[in-house]
């Protein structure tokens, strides 16, 4: 390190130490200010945690969203929920072993 570097750090360190000392002295003398500071610090930490959680959810949904949608919304003709068939796709109506007619919503 250069010889002039320590001369620059010494006043900077003294200034930071003085600010910390003043802050701690003010902290001890004013309980209301300390309570407000703690409240705002807790709010900041809660907000940062919520932002991290929402970001994780957004990234997960971007990766797995189409898969999840595919599980709940079948593609096909007719039906409800945007294309969900009224009968399971692996049991076509014409291959039904049962001779009884399909029930409707009116029954």
C-alpha positions as CSV (number, residue, x, y, z in Angstrom):
1,X,0.0,0.0,0.0
2,X,1.2,3.5,-0.8
3,X,2.5,5.7,2.1
4,X,-0.2,8.3,1.3
5,X,-3.0,5.7,1.5
6,X,-3.0,5.4,5.2
7,X,-3.2,9.2,5.6
8,X,-6.5,9.1,3.6
9,X,-8.0,6.3,5.5
10,X,-7.4,7.7,8.9
11,X,-9.7,10.7,8.6
12,X,-12.3,8.6,6.9
13,X,-12.2,6.1,9.7
14,X,-12.4,8.9,12.2
15,X,-15.5,10.3,10.5
16,X,-17.3,7.0,10.4
17,X,-16.5,6.3,14.0
18,X,-17.8,9.7,15.0
19,X,-21.1,9.1,13.1
20,X,-21.5,5.8,14.8
21,X,-20.8,7.3,18.2
22,X,-23.3,10.1,17.6
23,X,-25.9,7.6,16.4
24,X,-25.5,5.3,19.5
25,X,-25.6,8.3,21.8
26,X,-28.8,9.6,20.1
27,X,-30.2,6.1,20.2
28,X,-29.8,5.8,23.9
29,X,-31.4,9.2,24.6
30,X,-34.5,8.8,22.5
31,X,-36.7,5.8,23.0
32,X,-39.3,6.9,20.5
33,X,-36.8,7.3,17.7
34,X,-35.4,3.8,18.5
35,X,-38.9,2.3,18.4
36,X,-39.7,3.9,15.0
37,X,-36.3,2.8,13.7
38,X,-37.0,-0.8,14.8
39,X,-40.5,-0.7,13.2
40,X,-39.2,0.6,9.9
41,X,-36.3,-1.9,9.9
42,X,-38.8,-4.7,10.5
43,X,-41.1,-3.4,7.7
44,X,-38.1,-3.3,5.3
45,X,-37.0,-6.8,6.1
46,X,-40.6,-8.1,5.7
47,X,-40.9,-6.3,2.4
48,X,-37.6,-7.7,1.1
49,X,-38.7,-11.2,2.2
50,X,-42.1,-10.8,0.4
51,X,-40.3,-9.6,-2.8
52,X,-38.0,-12.6,-2.7
53,X,-40.9,-15.0,-2.2
54,X,-42.9,-13.5,-5.1
55,X,-39.9,-13.6,-7.4
56,X,-39.4,-17.3,-6.6
57,X,-43.1,-18.0,-7.3
58,X,-43.0,-16.1,-10.6
59,X,-39.9,-18.0,-11.7
60,X,-41.4,-21.3,-10.7
61,X,-44.6,-20.5,-12.5
62,X,-42.7,-19.5,-15.6
63,X,-41.0,-23.0,-15.6
64,X,-43.9,-25.2,-14.4
65,X,-47.0,-23.2,-15.3
66,X,-47.7,-24.9,-18.6
67,X,-47.3,-28.3,-17.0
68,X,-49.8,-27.4,-14.2
69,X,-52.3,-26.0,-16.7
70,X,-52.0,-29.1,-18.8
71,X,-53.0,-31.2,-15.8
72,X,-56.2,-29.3,-15.1
73,X,-57.3,-28.2,-18.6
74,X,-57.6,-30.9,-21.1
75,X,-57.5,-29.9,-24.8
76,X,-60.4,-31.1,-26.8
77,X,-63.7,-30.2,-28.3
78,X,-66.7,-29.1,-26.3
79,X,-67.2,-29.4,-22.6
80,X,-66.5,-26.9,-19.9
81,X,-63.4,-25.2,-18.6
82,X,-62.2,-24.2,-22.1
83,X,-62.2,-27.5,-23.9
84,X,-62.5,-30.1,-21.2
85,X,-64.5,-33.0,-22.6
86,X,-67.6,-34.2,-20.7
87,X,-66.4,-37.8,-20.7
88,X,-62.9,-39.2,-20.2
89,X,-60.9,-39.2,-23.4
90,X,-59.7,-42.8,-22.9
91,X,-63.3,-44.1,-22.9
92,X,-64.9,-43.0,-26.1
93,X,-68.7,-43.0,-26.2
94,X,-69.0,-45.6,-29.0
95,X,-66.8,-48.1,-27.1
96,X,-68.8,-47.9,-23.9
97,X,-69.6,-51.4,-22.6
98,X,-72.7,-50.1,-20.8
99,X,-76.0,-50.2,-22.6
100,X,-77.6,-47.5,-20.4
101,X,-77.7,-44.0,-21.8
102,X,-75.5,-41.3,-20.5
103,X,-77.0,-39.1,-17.9
104,X,-77.5,-35.4,-18.6
105,X,-77.5,-32.4,-16.3
106,X,-81.3,-32.5,-16.1
107,X,-81.5,-35.9,-14.5
